[in-house]
Amino acid sequence: MKKVFNIWAGDGILGQEQPLRLERVASAGIFRAMLGAIVLTSQITGNATGPEQRSLTEEVSRMDSDKELGIIRPTFYFQCRGEINTWKVLELARERALELGITKMVLASETGRSALKALEALKGTEIRLLVVTHYPGRTWGPKGDIPIGLTRPEYVHVKRFLEKHKAIVVQGTRPLGGIGRSLGWDAPVPATFVDKALELFGAGTKIAIEAALMATDAGALDPGQESVTLAGTYKGLDTALIVRTSYSGSFFSEFEVLEVVAKPRCPGRRLPEYAQEGWKGNLDQYYGPIQC
């Protein structure tokens, strides 16, 4: 009998979790009980003797030792980046927040489309939605520029709908996109170096961290509070993190990334993002009206 029991979990179309040891799926206590039952049954029936019986006993002992060292939690790795992953990220983030007793979800949303999906995903929970939006501007797109920022006239009705349903909408200056970046997006200023370093983990990781900082700076999150924060690559959502947040001014001394719930396995940093092979999603919706 093998010492390690592997299963596969995940959505094959979007991505996959790493092979999970059975104790990752069940609690350690349940798994120990299952192994204990196997050992006892093997002793009674005589199906396991010598090395096989010892291997099961060693597995129980190993789990007790591992429990003292830490915990095992799965991360979902998407096969591609972009808007196609939005609903799955929301599902995973909701589940993890409920498991941890987290009461606030931070979400970066330029037009409100992802935020509206988050409202739907959080129905029936006590999790408060904090929507962090861009200042009014425009981004490039395959059919022309797309207006962004929930305080733009095009999105005022979305902002009002979100606030009517108890979401908090935050707008502010991006910590990594402040006045220094006005010298050029690749200007050799400190924010550029942090921005580029975080992009090694993907645009979603960088923006999720920025969104948590912006929500804290605005007073929607308390410094030191654990929250789940979501963002994506270009449009939609593809990344979720568990963070212990801080003010932007205390980023290096106090901010912590505690868990990676989901992210694209291949971050990709070439522009425009939507034109790259590893990006998938429905961009037609960004050129039409939003129904609330």
C-alpha positions in Angstrom: 0.0 0.0 0.0 1.5 3.4 -1.0 2.2 6.0 1.6 0.8 8.9 -0.4 -2.7 9.2 -1.8 -2.9 11.6 -4.7 -6.0 13.0 -6.3 -6.6 15.7 -8.9 -8.8 18.7 -8.3 -9.6 21.7 -10.5 -11.4 22.9 -13.6 -9.5 21.5 -16.6 -10.6 24.2 -19.0 -9.4 27.1 -16.8 -6.5 25.6 -14.9 -5.6 23.1 -12.2 -4.6 22.7 -8.7 -1.4 20.8 -7.9 -1.9 17.1 -7.1 -3.4 17.1 -3.6 -2.4 14.8 -0.8 -5.6 13.4 0.6 -5.0 15.4 3.9 -5.3 18.6 1.9 -8.9 17.7 1.1 -10.0 16.4 4.4 -9.0 17.8 7.8 -5.9 16.3 9.4 -8.0 14.8 12.1 -10.4 13.1 9.7 -7.5 11.8 7.6 -5.7 10.3 10.7 -8.9 8.6 11.7 -9.2 7.1 8.2 -5.7 5.8 8.3 -6.2 4.5 11.8 -9.2 2.5 10.5 -7.2 1.2 7.6 -4.4 0.0 10.0 -6.9 -1.6 12.3 -8.8 -3.3 9.4 -5.5 -4.5 8.0 -4.5 -6.0 11.3 -7.8 -7.8 11.7 -8.0 -9.2 8.2 -4.2 -9.8 7.8 -4.1 -7.7 4.6 -1.2 -5.6 5.8 1.8 -6.9 7.5 5.4 -5.9 8.2 6.5 -2.9 6.0 2.9 -2.1 4.8 1.6 -1.7 8.3 4.6 0.3 9.4 4.2 2.7 6.4 0.7 3.5 7.5 1.7 4.1 11.0 4.6 6.3 9.8 2.1 8.3 7.7 0.0 9.1 10.8 3.2 10.1 12.7 4.4 12.3 9.8 1.0 14.1 9.7 1.3 14.9 13.4 4.8 16.3 12.8 3.7 18.3 9.8 0.8 19.8 11.7 3.3 21.4 14.1 5.3 22.9 11.2 2.4 24.4 9.2 -0.6 23.8 7.0 -1.2 22.8 3.4 -3.6 24.8 1.3 -4.1 24.5 -2.5 -3.5 27.3 -5.0 -5.5 27.3 -8.3 -3.3 28.0 -11.3 -5.1 29.3 -14.4 -3.9 28.1 -17.8 -4.4 31.6 -19.2 -4.7 35.2 -18.1 -7.7 37.4 -18.4 -11.5 38.0 -18.1 -12.4 34.3 -18.8 -11.3 33.5 -15.2 -13.5 36.1 -13.4 -16.3 33.8 -12.1 -13.9 31.1 -11.0 -11.7 33.6 -9.1 -14.8 34.9 -7.3 -15.9 31.4 -6.4 -12.4 30.5 -5.0 -12.1 33.8 -3.1 -15.5 33.6 -1.6 -14.8 30.0 -0.3 -11.5 31.0 1.2 -12.8 34.1 2.8 -15.6 32.1 4.5 -13.1 29.5 5.7 -11.0 32.1 7.3 -13.8 34.3 8.6 -12.7 37.2 6.5 -15.4 39.9 6.3 -14.2 42.2 3.5 -13.4 41.5 -0.1 -11.3 44.1 -2.0 -11.8 44.1 -5.8 -10.2 46.2 -8.5 -12.8 47.3 -11.0 -12.4 50.0 -13.7 -15.9 49.8 -15.2 -17.9 48.0 -12.5 -18.5 44.8 -14.5 -16.4 42.6 -12.3 -17.9 44.4 -9.2 -21.4 43.5 -10.3 -20.4 39.9 -10.7 -18.8 40.0 -7.2 -22.1 41.3 -5.7 -23.8 38.2 -7.2 -21.1 35.9 -5.9 -21.3 37.2 -2.4 -25.1 36.9 -2.0 -26.0 35.1 1.1 -22.8 35.9 2.9 -21.8 38.7 5.4 -18.7 39.6 3.3 -18.6 43.3 2.5 -17.5 44.3 -1.0 -14.9 47.1 -1.3 -14.6 48.2 -5.0 -11.4 50.0 -5.8 -11.7 51.9 -9.1 -9.3 53.9 -11.3 -9.4 57.7 -11.6 -11.4 58.7 -14.8 -9.4 57.9 -17.9 -9.2 55.5 -20.9 -7.4 52.3 -21.8 -6.6 50.9 -25.2 -8.8 48.1 -26.7 -9.2 46.1 -29.8 -12.1 48.2 -31.0 -10.9 51.6 -29.7 -10.3 53.1 -26.3 -12.4 52.0 -23.3 -13.4 54.6 -20.7 -12.5 53.6 -17.2 -13.2 54.9 -13.7 -16.6 54.5 -11.9 -16.9 58.2 -11.4 -17.2 58.8 -15.2 -20.7 59.7 -16.5 -20.9 56.4 -18.3 -20.7 54.4 -15.1 -22.5 56.6 -12.5 -25.5 54.3 -12.6 -23.2 51.3 -11.8 -21.6 53.1 -8.9 -25.0 54.0 -7.5 -26.2 50.5 -7.8 -23.1 49.1 -6.1 -23.5 51.6 -3.2 -27.2 50.8 -2.9 -26.2 47.2 -2.3 -23.8 48.2 0.5 -20.6 48.0 -1.5 -18.0 50.7 -0.7 -16.5 52.4 -3.8 -13.0 53.8 -3.4 -11.2 56.0 -5.9 -7.6 57.2 -5.4 -4.1 57.5 -6.8 -2.4 54.2 -7.4 0.5 53.8 -5.0 2.7 52.5 -7.8 1.4 55.0 -10.4 1.8 58.4 -8.6 3.4 61.6 -9.7 6.8 60.0 -10.3 5.3 57.9 -13.1 4.2 61.1 -14.9 7.9 61.3 -16.0 7.2 58.1 -18.0 5.8 54.7 -17.2 9.4 53.3 -17.3 11.0 56.3 -15.5 13.7 55.2 -13.0 11.7 56.2 -9.9 11.2 53.9 -6.9 7.6 53.1 -7.7 8.7 51.8 -11.1 11.1 49.3 -9.5 8.4 48.0 -7.1 5.8 47.9 -10.0 8.1 45.8 -12.2 9.1 43.5 -9.4 5.5 42.7 -8.5 4.7 42.1 -12.2 7.0 39.0 -12.0 4.1 37.4 -10.3 1.6 38.8 -12.8 -0.4 42.0 -13.3 -3.2 40.7 -11.2 -0.9 40.2 -8.2 0.4 43.7 -8.5 -3.0 45.4 -8.9 -4.5 43.2 -6.1 -1.8 44.5 -3.7 -2.3 48.1 -4.9 -6.1 47.8 -4.4 -5.7 46.6 -0.8 -3.4 49.6 -0.1 -5.8 52.1 -1.7 -8.7 50.7 0.3 -6.7 51.0 3.5 -5.5 54.6 2.6 -9.2 55.5 2.1 -10.2 54.1 5.5 -12.3 51.2 4.1 -9.9 48.7 5.6 -8.0 48.9 8.9 -4.2 48.5 8.9 -3.3 45.0 9.9 -6.7 43.6 8.8 -6.7 40.4 6.9 -8.7 40.5 3.7 -9.1 38.8 0.3 -8.1 41.0 -2.6 -8.8 40.4 -6.3 -7.6 41.8 -9.5 -6.8 40.8 -13.1 -4.8 41.2 -16.2 -6.1 44.0 -18.4 -9.8 43.3 -17.9 -11.7 41.0 -15.6 -10.3 39.0 -12.7 -7.6 36.2 -12.6 -5.9 36.6 -9.2 -6.9 36.4 -5.6 -4.7 36.9 -2.5 -5.1 36.8 1.2 -3.2 39.8 2.6 -2.6 41.6 5.9 -2.9 45.2 4.7 -1.3 48.5 5.7 -1.2 52.1 4.6 0.9 52.8 1.5 3.4 54.6 3.6 4.0 51.5 5.7 4.1 49.1 2.7 7.6 47.7 3.2 7.4 47.4 6.9 3.9 46.1 7.5 2.1 44.8 4.4 2.1 41.0 4.1 0.9 38.6 1.4 -0.4 35.6 3.4 -1.8 33.3 0.8 -2.1 33.0 -2.9 -5.6 31.7 -3.6 -5.4 31.8 -7.4 -3.3 33.3 -10.2 -2.3 32.6 -13.8 0.6 30.1 -14.0 2.2 32.2 -16.8 2.0 35.9 -15.9 3.0 37.5 -19.2 4.1 41.1 -19.4 3.9 42.0 -23.1 1.5 44.8 -24.2 -1.2 45.0 -25.3 -2.2 42.2 -23.0 -5.4 41.2 -24.9 -3.4 40.6 -28.1 -1.2 38.0 -26.5 -1.8 34.2 -26.9 -2.1 33.6 -23.2 -4.9 36.1 -22.6 -8.6 35.1 -23.0 -11.9 36.8 -22.3 -14.9 38.6 -23.8 -14.0 42.1 -24.6 -17.1 42.9 -26.7 -19.0 43.5 -23.4 -16.7 46.5 -22.7 -18.1 48.3 -25.8 -21.7 48.0 -24.8 -24.0 49.4 -22.0 -24.0 47.9 -18.5 -27.3 46.6 -17.2 -27.6 46.6 -13.4 
